[in-house]
Amino acid sequence: MTNETAIPSSPYSDDLDAVMEQLAEEMNPAAVPENADEYYTESLSEVLVRSIGYFAVCEFLIGSGGLVEKYGILFAAGNNFVTLYDRENDSYTTCDLYSLKFVTIYNSHVRPSWFTPRQGGRAPQQGNSMPGRSTR
């Protein structure tokens, strides 16, 4: 028997293609936001908020060159964080938005069956040293 937790739906997550089209239409690179509401409408945070409920892969820059991959259903997003839900482990991972470099959002509300993690969601290990630290 599996213990599945329901993922709350977002009012924004009706159709990812439509959401991305709307965002592209709203964004004008020449326009300067006049207030905070306009600023957040044209931010990564807003793209993430509008994609809540979809499967996503987030890549974080750790140190001077290590990318760490985290994946799951986008559960929450704010000005400085993103939370991913991993249904397989029934766990949530909250990540710092400042080190986030790439986000791939799939048009799926579950992990695609063909998806294969590049790193298994963990930093690559080199010998017995800690990731991002030299062993002099």
Backbone hydrogen bonds, N-H to C=O, Kabsch-Sander energy under -0.5 kcal/mol:
donor,donor_aa,acceptor,acceptor_aa,energy
4,E,2,T,-0.8
13,S,10,S,-1.0
14,D,12,Y,-0.5
19,V,15,D,-2.3
20,M,16,L,-2.7
21,E,17,D,-2.3
22,Q,18,A,-2.4
23,L,19,V,-2.5
24,A,20,M,-2.3
25,E,21,E,-2.2
26,E,22,Q,-2.2
27,M,23,L,-1.8
31,A,28,N,-1.8
39,Y,35,N,-2.1
40,Y,36,A,-2.5
41,T,37,D,-1.4
42,E,38,E,-1.1
42,E,39,Y,-0.7
43,S,40,Y,-1.1
47,V,43,S,-1.8
48,L,44,L,-2.5
49,V,45,S,-2.6
50,R,46,E,-2.5
51,S,47,V,-0.7
51,S,48,L,-0.8
52,I,49,V,-1.3
53,G,74,L,-2.7
54,Y,51,S,-2.0
55,F,108,S,-2.8
56,A,72,G,-3.0
57,V,104,T,-2.6
58,C,70,K,-3.5
59,E,102,F,-2.8
60,F,68,V,-2.9
61,L,99,S,-2.7
62,I,60,F,-0.7
62,I,66,G,-3.8
63,G,61,L,-0.5
65,G,62,I,-0.9
66,G,62,I,-1.7
67,L,65,G,-0.6
68,V,60,F,-2.6
70,K,58,C,-2.8
72,G,56,A,-2.0
73,I,85,Y,-2.7
74,L,54,Y,-3.0
75,F,83,T,-3.0
76,A,83,T,-1.5
78,G,81,F,-2.7
82,V,95,C,-1.8
83,T,76,A,-3.1
84,L,93,T,-2.8
85,Y,73,I,-2.7
86,D,84,L,-0.5
86,D,91,S,-3.3
87,R,85,Y,-0.7
90,D,86,D,-0.9
91,S,86,D,-1.8
93,T,84,L,-2.6
95,C,82,V,-3.3
97,L,80,N,-2.0
99,S,96,D,-0.6
100,L,97,L,-0.8
101,K,59,E,-3.0
102,F,59,E,-1.6
104,T,57,V,-2.7
105,I,103,V,-0.5
106,Y,55,F,-2.9
106,Y,104,T,-0.5
108,S,106,Y,-2.1
115,F,112,P,-1.6
122,R,119,Q,-1.2
126,Q,129,S,-0.5
127,G,125,Q,-0.5
129,S,126,Q,-1.4
133,R,130,M,-1.7
